[in-house]
């Protein structure tokens, strides 16, 4: 066989392989990727059809209009009534920059269109409706404003919710941005090192610090024959690693309640290693760590990787909310809610109802239990200890006159900067109507000093204004 013939055969084989590869790729693309491409917020064909529809409004729980659209020439213009306030909840919808937030997650609902149009028929879509549906949120606009004002000037997040229904009353993340001026400020926002686009409430992952001790306390309560008394000397050494209490201050003789009230690191580090990573991990799983939280917005997964080969020092660090444990503020609000709700962790709800253009209710987002966090007896014991944390411990700045408030502070070490200040809690302790998680990112102070007063004010305002 001549060299030229061999070359021709090689080229033909190469062309055949490329041709087959192209067929395989297109087949894979059509079968597995078509839906993602069709619904991608940058798909220009979708925008052509959107411009024929009056996009639905978004309102708060009391009917206040937060976002709406109006006719502008041959198309519709989107308006955001409250600037930065809902940037991480509602998000934005721009042809140039796509969509985020509820504008993305509920795009088809807001447009009142079907999700079942095949990709290869997009150019032939017939828009059956000219007016979209309205989203009614669980958010209380007044409490949302109030929460943001309390957080203003700080980095961090606040989540306030109903412990028994899961309804989110306020959810704030700072820094934020103004969706109304996105075009003018896009480059500045993208270049901002503080990440204004990040929804810290749902996607920020932080070491929880001592707020995690409420879960460790559950493990201690449910470990038979574990001695709950301890002599705190201000620090403890585990496998050569020294864990210190705040300022190295010894707490003396403490039991479980006193250890939680005083937030004794040594106690929980040592007792946590006895409880063990598997039991602590099971409790964490029950409170939705290591799991995807079903929610109306994308969420990051909180993590306690207890199935890894952890040493005693890893377990000790995790027992006080440090080391390899990271959580979202939303998840911590759910933990507080679960304790308040007799051990049952409910699904968080942001979109309460979908309302059709004629005013009828198309869909209602009902409450449901996601997980049995713990039994009612353990939840009640932890609740009573958390009440004492506020009455006479590190959470004293969360006190509300003539009311029993349950809470836990946290001061989480942060390798990249100053410590994070945390507080989780709920009120009234006996029949809780509001649960709160507050994190102040790189605040550099204790959770009891800065986060607890913010949580207290939010709980008081919610109890006085939300019906």
C-alpha positions, -999 to +999 in steps of 0.1 A: +000+000+000+014+034-010+022+061+015-004+084-001-032+057+002-023+052+039-025+089+045-059+091+028-072+062+050-059+078+081-076+111+072-109+093+064-108+074+097-101+107+115-130+124+098-153+094+106-143+096+143-150+133+144-183+128+127-194+101+151-181+122+181-202+151+168-233+129+166-227+116+201-222+151+215-253+165+199-274+136+210-261+140+246-267+178+244-303+173+232-311+146+258-293+159+289-286+196+284-316+209+265-336+218+296-307+237+312-301+256+280-338+263+274-342+278+309-308+296+311-314+332+320-290+343+292-310+325+265-321+353+242-350+334+227-366+333+261-363+371+264-380+376+230-411+358+245-408+375+279-411+409+263-446+399+252-457+392+288-465+416+317-442+400+343-460+393+376-455+414+407-439+403+439-456+414+472-449+409+509-472+390+533-494+421+537-497+429+500-471+457+498-457+457+462-419+450+462-413+445+424-436+451+394-435+457+356-450+484+334-453+488+297-425+509+282-428+514+245-429+480+228-417+461+259-421+460+297-398+475+323-391+460+357-392+482+388-378+474+422-394+496+448-370+494+477-335+496+463-311+473+481-336+459+506-346+428+486-315+424+464-307+390+478-343+378+479-360+391+448-327+395+429-329+410+394-340+404+358-320+421+331-315+410+295-278+420+298-270+403+331-296+375+333-315+367+364-309+358+400-330+353+432-367+347+430-367+364+395-347+333+383-362+306+405-398+316+398-393+329+363-419+307+346-444+313+374-439+351+371-444+348+333-473+323+336-456+300+310-452+263+308-418+245+314-426+218+289-417+235+256-391+213+237-358+230+230-360+226+192-395+243+193-383+274+211-384+295+179-420+285+174-433+292+210-468+305+210-472+326+242-507+317+255-508+344+283-499+380+282-499+385+320-479+367+346-486+355+381-480+373+414-457+359+441-468+366+477-439+362+501-439+354+538-416+384+543-429+412+565-417+444+548-415+464+581-394+437+598-372+434+567-365+472+568-360+470+606-336+441+603-315+458+576-313+490+596-299+470+626-273+454+604-264+485+585-227+492+584-217+456+592-210+425+571-232+396+580-267+382+578-300+379+597-327+353+594-359+356+613-386+329+610-417+314+626-404+282+643-436+262+637-446+272+602-411+279+587-423+313+573-394+336+568-403+371+582-370+388+573-338+377+556-310+402+552-274+399+539-249+427+538-231+440+518-259+441+492-266+460+460-293+480+442-310+461+414-325+494+401-290+508+393-274+475+382-264+487+348-246+518+362-228+499+390-222+465+375-184+468+372-180+482+407-202+455+422-182+428+404-149+442+416-160+447+452-139+424+474-168+422+500-189+402+475-222+422+475-238+395+452-233+368+478-264+360+498-248+354+531-280+343+547-284+312+525-250+307+509-225+321+534-206+293+552-193+302+587-179+284+616-208+285+641-186+288+672-204+282+705-239+282+689-231+246+679-229+236+715-267+232+716-262+202+694-233+189+714-254+193+745-280+170+729-254+144+724-243+147+760-279+143+772-284+112+751-251+094+760-258+069+788-234+069+818-216+101+807-206+121+838-220+155+832-199+172+859-165+188+851-138+208+867-128+236+842-093+250+846-096+274+817-081+251+790-078+214+781-052+194+762-065+168+738-040+147+719-014+174+725-037+202+712-046+229+737-082+243+736-087+274+757-118+290+772-125+327+765-096+346+778-083+314+794-107+320+823-114+289+844-151+282+852-145+258+881-170+231+889-197+230+862-225+207+851-240+207+816-263+236+822-236+258+838-212+248+809-238+261+784-246+292+804-209+301+807-201+287+772-173+265+786-151+253+757-131+228+778-163+211+790-178+207+755-145+197+739-139+169+764-175+157+766-179+159+728-150+135+723-167+110+746-200+114+727-181+107+696-182+119+660-209+094+649-235+105+674-226+142+669-228+136+632-262+119+635-276+149+655-261+173+629-278+154+601-311+155+620-308+193+620-301+194+582-263+197+582-247+177+554-281+179+535-296+201+508-322+223+524-353+226+502-359+263+498-372+289+474-336+302+468-304+283+463-286+273+495-252+261+504-249+229+523-238+232+560-212+206+568-198+185+596-178+158+577-180+132+605-178+103+581-142+113+574-113+099+594-114+125+621-091+125+651-099+134+687-088+170+681-111+173+651-140+160+671-131+183+701-130+213+678-162+204+661-179+200+695-174+238+701-183+248+665-148+252+652-125+231+630-143+214+601-179+226+609-194+253+587-230+264+586-253+289+569-273+314+589-305+299+575-295+265+589-288+280+623-322+297+623-337+263+616-318+247+645-331+274+669-366+268+654-363+230+658-355+234+695-384+258+699-407+235+679-404+205+703-376+190+683-392+191+648-374+209+621-397+225+596-391+235+559-383+272+555-408+290+534-402+323+515-429+322+488-463+318+505-487+319+475-489+321+438-518+344+427-532+342+392-539+374+371-576+371+380-568+372+417-574+335+424-548+315+444-531+290+422-507+275+447-500+276+485-467+267+501-478+248+532-456+240+562-441+205+566-417+188+589-384+181+572-368+161+601-371+150+636-342+169+651-345+154+685-372+141+709-395+165+727-379+158+761-343+167+749-356+197+731-373+209+763-341+204+783-320+223+758-346+251+756-346+256+794-307+257+794-309+283+766-333+304+788-306+304+815-280+315+790-301+346+785-311+350+821-277+348+837-251+339+811-234+350+779-267+359+763-279+385+788-280+412+762-309+393+745-332+397+776-368+410+770-387+423+800-414+401+813-406+373+788-386+342+788-361+343+759-340+313+749-307+318+732-270+309+726-241+331+718-211+323+697-177+338+690-162+318+661-125+320+653-118+328+617-084+319+602-088+346+575-095+375+599-113+387+630-138+364+648-175+361+637-201+371+663-232+348+665-265+346+683-294+322+678-326+323+699-363+323+701-392+339+720-414+334+740-396+303+752-429+286+761-448+292+729-423+306+704-435+329+676-401+340+664-367+324+660-336+344+649-301+338+637-276+367+636-240+365+623-217+395+622-189+386+599-153+394+611-169+416+639-140+409+662-162+410+693-183+384+712-217+372+701-231+382+735-219+418+730-230+426+695-252+399+679-274+393+710-288+429+712-297+428+674-315+395+679-334+408+709-346+439+690-357+418+661-376+394+683-393+423+702-403+440+669-416+409+654-437+400+684-451+435+685-459+440+648-465+406+631-500+392+634 
